[in-house]
Amino acid sequence: MHRITVVGIGADGWDGLAMSSRKIVREAEVVMGGKRLLDTLPWAWWQERVEWPASLEDALATLLAEHEDKKVAVMASGDPLVAGIGGLLVDAVGAESVEILPGLSSETLARARMRWSYEQTSLVSLEDHEVRRLVQHLAPGRRLIVLSGDGGTPSSVASLLRERGYGGSTMTVLGDLGAITESRTEARADAWADRVSPELNVICLECVADPDRRSATSRVPGLPDDAHATGALARDLRTAALARLGPAAGDLLVDVGSGAGCVAVEWVRAEPLARAVTLVRGAGEVREARAVGTELGVPALELQEATDEDAVIAALVALDAPDAVFVGPRYLSAAVLDAARGSLKPGSRLVAQAVTPADQAMLTGQFLELGGELVRLQADVAQEAAWQVAEPTVQWSLLL
């Protein structure tokens, strides 16, 4: 049985710990944590100190198994459940085996320094150095507290803001929060000089968009066609599909053949706590989907190659039961729809779109047999002298 207590410690180190937290650390047989935090603790000859390895997620299960019957204290920065080790430990050994003694998080300290209320701010973690993850959170007037990966993150964020039309945003970099070396640097992103900030820093952003970029910042589905790769579903078809798929926090979508994962990308943009797996035709489309996802702030898009119908069906069978499946025209068949329905759990959503008359007739048959909603979509676009008439697309959606 694991006995793990996670102790949150601030930049003021051991001196800032409550007496109850100090007692936990002193009585532990094993103390784990990063080198910086372990170095703040007084020496204790009776304890084993275990420094986190470079790849913690891969090694965590082994480390915990080696000390399963011992009293373990884990040192964490601030609040262990805010982009910290706390969540990893709970997932690894279960909530009943982990006690959390939080300190003040860097988010809380940053809001206090900025006088920003919780309701006025959103938290974004860039501790994995995926700076483009910030893109999906940008919106005019929004206040963001960004947890940096290192001292170079602020300069990378400033560069991204300039590139994305947010050069007028105010950046306040708070270094070493809570320590006697605490610092504060403030400037607009378009005036941010390349510099190395303190290794431990938090970026507070007040987002200001260039006037010509405001329309491109919404997370509502329906990005312009040129935001996606060639061959992606048209804007109005994506919007119609996502309206029926209904992105929600924690939900998993399987995107089958929307074209370089365009539906999956907009699913995650609409709800950052949702997940998406995209089935694509080959390595070229994998590269396209990853590039588009990164550009639009979804760098962690899950991609799988499925070159034919059999591979798609096998992938649907192997995946954890999703909450929604989208089947695009390129992969559409009765067999794929059967596999998609079989993979879904009760309360899930299935949406399919057809372009050819044969596929449209097949979807009509599915509708007559199983119910749901069948609509015909046709988005004609006005040109200078006439309408550009689009081919109709039939969309079938089913709530299981």
Phi, psi and omega per residue, in radians:
M1 nan 2.202 3.117
H2 -1.305 2.482 3.035
R3 -2.282 1.625 -3.015
I4 -2.108 2.240 3.016
T5 -2.043 2.173 3.132
V6 -1.727 2.115 -3.063
V7 -1.911 2.061 3.080
G8 -1.403 2.289 -3.091
I9 -2.258 2.424 -3.104
G10 -1.586 -3.079 3.138
A11 -1.181 -0.286 3.086
D12 -1.427 0.013 2.977
G13 1.169 -2.606 -3.072
W14 -0.998 -0.656 -3.097
D15 -1.098 -0.478 -3.104
G16 -1.568 -0.069 -3.121
L17 -1.329 2.473 3.019
A18 -1.141 2.729 -3.121
M19 -1.056 -0.654 3.138
S20 -1.118 -0.658 3.111
S21 -1.231 -0.678 3.085
R22 -1.056 -0.703 -3.132
K23 -1.083 -0.750 3.121
I24 -1.037 -0.794 -3.106
V25 -1.148 -0.755 -3.119
R26 -1.103 -0.638 -3.051
E27 -1.498 -0.108 -3.128
A28 -1.251 2.521 3.046
E29 -1.442 -0.546 3.142
V30 -2.310 2.323 3.061
V31 -2.089 2.154 -3.125
M32 -1.979 2.675 3.079
G33 2.835 3.113 3.058
G34 -1.249 2.735 -3.087
K35 -0.992 -0.719 -3.102
R36 -1.045 -0.737 -3.119
L37 -1.309 -0.700 3.120
L38 -1.087 -0.594 -3.127
D39 -1.201 -0.290 3.125
T40 -1.454 -0.179 -3.059
L41 -1.554 2.566 3.047
P42 -1.172 2.641 -3.120
W43 -1.142 2.458 3.103
A44 -2.440 1.914 -3.023
W45 -1.134 -0.445 -3.058
W46 -1.469 -0.088 -3.057
Q47 -1.813 2.638 2.935
E48 -1.714 2.237 3.105
R49 -1.823 2.212 -3.102
V50 -2.068 2.013 3.139
E51 -1.517 2.373 3.139
W52 -1.041 2.399 3.046
P53 -1.319 2.999 -3.102
A54 -1.085 -0.736 -3.139
S55 -1.826 1.459 -2.990
L56 -1.170 -0.770 -3.066
E57 -1.033 -0.672 -3.129
D58 -1.237 -0.567 -3.022
A59 -1.699 -0.187 -2.980
L60 -1.057 -0.804 -3.099
A61 -1.049 -0.723 3.128
T62 -1.146 -0.770 3.135
L63 -1.061 -0.771 -3.125
L64 -1.179 -0.667 3.125
A65 -1.112 -0.617 -3.140
E66 -1.160 -0.395 -3.085
H67 -2.160 0.540 -3.004
E68 -1.067 -0.643 -3.054
D69 -1.665 0.221 -3.115
K70 -1.929 2.791 3.081
K71 -1.442 2.002 -3.001
V72 -1.975 2.314 2.963
A73 -1.957 2.315 3.117
V74 -1.984 2.177 3.133
M75 -1.566 2.286 -3.123
A76 -2.360 2.722 3.115
S77 -1.369 2.207 3.019
G78 1.011 -2.156 3.118
D79 -1.585 1.974 -3.065
P80 -1.112 -0.265 -3.120
L81 -1.714 0.100 3.038
V82 -1.864 1.697 -3.128
A83 0.879 0.712 -3.067
G84 -2.248 -2.913 -3.047
I85 -1.289 -0.340 -3.050
G86 -0.984 -0.836 -3.127
G87 -1.105 -0.690 3.113
L88 -1.074 -0.742 -3.119
L89 -1.179 -0.738 3.115
V90 -1.070 -0.741 3.110
D91 -1.136 -0.586 -3.052
A92 -1.341 -0.732 -3.003
V93 -2.140 -0.077 3.136
G94 1.674 2.575 -3.060
A95 -1.101 -0.552 -3.082
E96 -1.208 -0.276 -3.112
S97 -1.744 0.005 -3.051
V98 -2.183 2.264 3.005
E99 -1.940 2.384 -3.098
I100 -1.971 2.170 3.031
L101 -2.023 1.562 -3.007
P102 -1.322 2.606 2.913
G103 -1.782 -3.015 3.063
L104 -1.238 2.222 3.124
S105 -1.337 2.767 3.076
S106 -1.114 -0.514 3.075
E107 -1.102 -0.813 3.141
T108 -1.080 -0.783 3.127
L109 -1.113 -0.691 3.140
A110 -1.135 -0.761 3.115
R111 -1.081 -0.654 3.114
A112 -1.123 -0.743 -3.140
R113 -1.148 -0.631 -3.092
M114 -1.532 -0.201 -3.045
R115 1.071 0.678 3.092
W116 -1.778 2.341 3.100
S117 -1.366 2.811 3.100
Y118 -1.012 -0.721 -3.075
E119 -1.174 -0.358 -3.080
Q120 -1.601 -0.068 -2.976
T121 -2.223 2.792 2.990
S122 -2.240 2.581 -3.109
L123 -1.813 2.329 3.082
V124 -2.268 2.259 3.108
S125 -1.784 2.176 3.038
L126 -2.009 0.478 -3.091
E127 -1.198 -0.257 3.053
D128 -1.577 0.102 3.100
H129 1.186 0.217 3.054
E130 -1.488 1.422 -3.004
V131 -1.090 -0.570 -3.096
R132 -1.223 -0.146 3.007
R133 -1.041 -0.416 -3.123
L134 -1.176 -0.441 -2.988
V135 -0.967 -0.792 -3.042
Q136 -1.222 -0.178 -3.141
H137 -1.723 -0.107 -3.093
L138 -1.336 2.297 3.058
A139 -2.789 2.500 -3.107
P140 -0.991 2.311 3.107
G141 1.459 -0.087 -3.086
R142 -1.388 2.517 3.060
R143 -1.885 2.170 -3.087
L144 -2.115 2.407 2.954
I145 -1.882 2.056 -2.999
V146 -1.946 2.126 3.088
L147 -1.470 2.032 -3.046
S148 -1.350 2.707 3.032
G149 -1.422 -0.620 3.138
D150 -2.928 -2.963 -3.089
G151 -1.178 -0.296 3.124
G152 -1.558 -0.174 -3.072
T153 -1.068 -0.759 -3.132
P154 -0.980 -0.728 3.122
S155 -1.145 -0.655 3.098
S156 -1.158 -0.693 3.107
V157 -1.135 -0.746 3.115
A158 -1.045 -0.740 3.116
S159 -1.094 -0.744 3.127
L160 -1.120 -0.751 -3.140
L161 -1.076 -0.731 3.098
R162 -1.093 -0.759 -3.120
E163 -1.105 -0.647 -3.052
R164 -1.594 0.158 3.103
G165 1.433 0.461 3.108
Y166 -2.116 0.594 -3.103
G167 -1.122 -0.405 3.134
G168 -1.419 0.010 -3.133
S169 -1.221 2.489 3.088
T170 -1.546 2.221 3.090
M171 -1.903 2.178 3.022
T172 -2.054 1.995 -3.115
V173 -1.761 2.060 3.130
L174 -1.814 2.019 -3.107
G175 -1.795 2.509 3.062
D176 0.888 0.888 -3.100
L177 -0.985 2.258 3.096
G178 1.551 -0.136 -3.135
A179 -1.718 2.907 3.118
I180 -1.212 -0.288 3.114
T181 -1.641 0.220 -3.098
E182 -0.933 2.427 -3.109
S183 -2.361 2.862 3.140
R184 -2.510 2.208 3.096
T185 -2.254 2.291 -3.065
E186 -2.308 2.356 3.087
A187 -2.926 2.815 2.986
R188 -1.251 2.659 -3.132
A189 -1.075 -0.640 -3.112
D190 -1.347 -0.072 3.079
A191 -2.064 0.154 -3.086
W192 -1.301 2.026 3.109
A193 -1.374 2.453 3.091
D194 -1.048 2.131 -3.122
R195 -2.699 2.861 3.063
V196 -1.746 2.084 3.111
S197 -1.472 2.975 3.038
P198 -0.935 2.525 -3.091
E199 -0.989 -0.689 3.076
L200 -1.720 1.878 -3.119
N201 -2.586 2.738 3.066
V202 -2.196 2.373 -3.140
I203 -1.816 2.190 3.063
C204 -1.828 2.073 -3.052
L205 -1.942 2.322 2.912
E206 -1.939 1.846 -2.946
C207 -1.331 2.193 3.060
V208 -2.255 2.052 -3.103
A209 -1.631 2.554 2.983
D210 -1.052 2.526 -3.077
P211 -0.946 -0.610 -3.088
D212 -1.470 0.001 -3.122
R213 -1.954 -0.036 -3.031
R214 -1.055 -0.658 -3.066
S215 -1.247 -0.257 -3.072
A216 -1.669 0.162 -3.011
T217 -1.815 -0.129 -3.075
S218 -1.228 2.549 3.051
R219 -1.649 0.014 3.069
V220 -1.154 2.335 -3.119
P221 -0.983 2.585 3.130
G222 2.054 0.753 3.090
L223 -1.147 2.714 3.085
P224 -0.987 2.645 -3.096
D225 -1.024 -0.600 -3.092
D226 -1.315 -0.053 3.044
A227 -1.348 -0.321 -3.095
H228 -1.929 3.005 3.141
A229 -1.261 2.795 3.045
T230 -1.035 2.371 3.140
G231 1.656 -0.062 3.094
A232 -1.273 2.749 3.079
L233 -1.007 2.568 3.108
A234 -1.143 2.726 -3.031
R235 -0.896 -0.877 -3.060
D236 -1.223 -0.493 3.079
L237 -1.255 -0.688 3.062
R238 -1.061 -0.795 -3.105
T239 -1.070 -0.774 -3.139
A240 -1.110 -0.713 3.140
A241 -1.128 -0.816 -3.075
L242 -1.215 -0.475 3.075
A243 -1.102 -0.600 3.118
R244 -1.512 -0.514 -3.141
L245 -1.243 -0.598 3.038
G246 1.094 1.239 3.121
P247 -0.978 2.364 3.124
A248 -2.524 2.674 -3.102
A249 -0.983 2.284 3.101
G250 1.481 -0.162 -3.098
D251 -1.385 2.593 3.106
L252 -1.939 2.207 3.051
L253 -1.863 2.436 2.912
V254 -1.899 2.054 -3.124
D255 -1.746 1.944 -3.098
V256 -1.879 1.687 2.960
G257 1.333 0.667 3.061
S258 -1.421 -0.233 -3.087
G259 1.797 1.695 -3.140
A260 0.935 0.564 3.015
G261 1.210 0.468 -3.034
C262 -1.124 -0.655 3.111
V263 -1.211 -0.705 3.119
A264 -1.092 -0.750 -3.135
V265 -1.063 -0.808 -3.105
E266 -1.283 -0.456 3.021
W267 -1.061 -0.850 -3.114
V268 -1.265 -0.613 3.067
R269 -1.077 -0.693 -3.117
A270 -1.193 -0.583 3.136
E271 -2.475 1.668 -3.053
P272 -1.044 -0.339 3.121
L273 -1.552 0.035 3.043
A274 -1.538 2.861 3.104
R275 -2.141 2.765 3.096
A276 -2.557 2.412 2.999
V277 -1.999 2.285 -3.090
T278 -2.008 2.248 3.051
L279 -1.721 2.112 -3.081
V280 -2.194 2.874 -2.946
R281 -1.325 -0.574 -3.071
G282 -2.940 -3.041 -3.054
A283 -1.075 -0.632 3.138
G284 -1.091 -0.755 3.129
E285 -1.254 -0.527 3.033
V286 -1.039 -0.813 3.139
R287 -1.100 -0.749 3.133
E288 -1.080 -0.812 -3.107
A289 -1.117 -0.707 -3.136
R290 -1.169 -0.683 3.134
A291 -1.139 -0.768 3.132
V292 -1.151 -0.762 3.126
G293 -1.037 -0.767 3.124
T294 -1.110 -0.766 -3.127
E295 -1.088 -0.601 -3.077
L296 -1.692 0.189 3.032
G297 1.539 0.336 3.104
V298 -2.173 1.186 -3.047
P299 -1.261 -0.329 -3.055
A300 -1.696 0.444 3.116
L301 -1.027 2.274 -3.134
E302 -1.539 2.155 -3.044
L303 -2.134 2.401 3.063
Q304 -2.333 2.415 3.073
E305 -1.415 2.346 3.053
A306 -2.526 1.753 -2.944
T307 -1.465 -0.292 -3.131
D308 -2.610 3.132 -3.077
E309 -1.043 -0.735 -3.132
D310 -1.080 -0.692 3.136
A311 -1.174 -0.651 3.102
V312 -1.119 -0.807 -3.130
I313 -1.094 -0.744 3.120
A314 -1.078 -0.699 3.138
A315 -1.161 -0.718 3.124
L316 -1.110 -0.670 3.125
V317 -1.179 -0.655 -3.041
A318 -1.378 -0.444 -3.056
L319 -1.262 2.657 2.972
D320 -1.028 2.583 -3.091
A321 -0.946 1.990 -3.120
P322 -1.394 2.974 3.079
D323 -1.694 -0.286 3.139
A324 -2.735 2.537 3.053
V325 -2.312 2.312 2.995
F326 -1.972 2.291 3.086
V327 -2.057 2.008 -3.128
G328 -1.495 2.970 -3.066
P329 -1.002 -0.556 -3.036
R330 -1.198 -0.534 -3.088
Y331 -1.886 0.079 -2.982
L332 -1.201 2.248 3.000
S333 -2.836 2.835 3.121
A334 -1.091 -0.648 -3.128
A335 -1.157 -0.718 3.117
V336 -1.145 -0.712 3.109
L337 -1.111 -0.697 3.093
D338 -1.074 -0.758 3.124
A339 -1.145 -0.674 3.126
A340 -1.120 -0.796 3.115
R341 -1.089 -0.687 -3.139
G342 -1.173 -0.441 -3.114
S343 -1.442 -0.336 -3.020
L344 -1.460 2.628 3.077
K345 -1.708 2.891 3.131
P346 -0.985 2.431 -3.118
G347 1.543 0.021 -3.108
S348 -1.526 2.975 -3.071
R349 -2.131 2.426 3.054
L350 -2.155 2.260 3.096
V351 -2.294 2.303 3.115
A352 -2.351 2.576 3.122
Q353 -2.220 2.462 -3.107
A354 -2.267 2.500 -3.122
V355 -1.958 -0.784 -3.072
T356 -1.337 2.661 3.120
P357 -0.988 -0.679 -3.134
A358 -1.126 -0.778 3.137
D359 -1.196 -0.623 3.095
Q360 -1.132 -0.683 3.085
A361 -1.135 -0.657 3.111
M362 -1.112 -0.754 3.103
L363 -1.139 -0.639 3.079
T364 -1.069 -0.717 3.085
G365 -1.098 -0.715 3.095
Q366 -1.075 -0.725 3.130
F367 -1.100 -0.796 -3.129
L368 -1.130 -0.570 -3.117
E369 -1.441 -0.719 -2.962
L370 -1.968 -0.204 -3.121
G371 1.507 -2.669 -3.077
G372 1.667 -2.563 -3.120
E373 -2.307 2.308 3.116
L374 -2.136 2.144 3.137
V375 -2.303 2.663 3.044
R376 -1.908 2.192 -3.052
L377 -1.903 2.323 3.109
Q378 -2.621 1.892 -3.105
A379 -1.851 1.645 3.083
D380 -1.399 2.460 -3.071
V381 -2.013 2.283 -3.128
A382 -1.299 2.265 2.984
Q383 -1.785 -3.043 -3.071
E384 -1.069 -0.712 -3.022
A385 -2.000 -0.215 -3.059
A386 -2.845 3.030 3.065
W387 -1.459 2.398 2.961
Q388 -1.565 1.892 -3.007
V389 -1.454 2.193 -3.127
A390 -1.591 2.673 3.016
E391 -1.233 2.414 -3.135
P392 -1.221 2.558 3.052
T393 -2.094 2.331 3.096
V394 -1.705 2.289 3.122
Q395 -2.095 2.237 3.074
W396 -1.990 2.271 3.079
S397 -2.226 2.507 -3.058
L398 -2.436 2.274 3.014
L399 -1.736 2.085 -3.080
L400 -1.439 nan nan
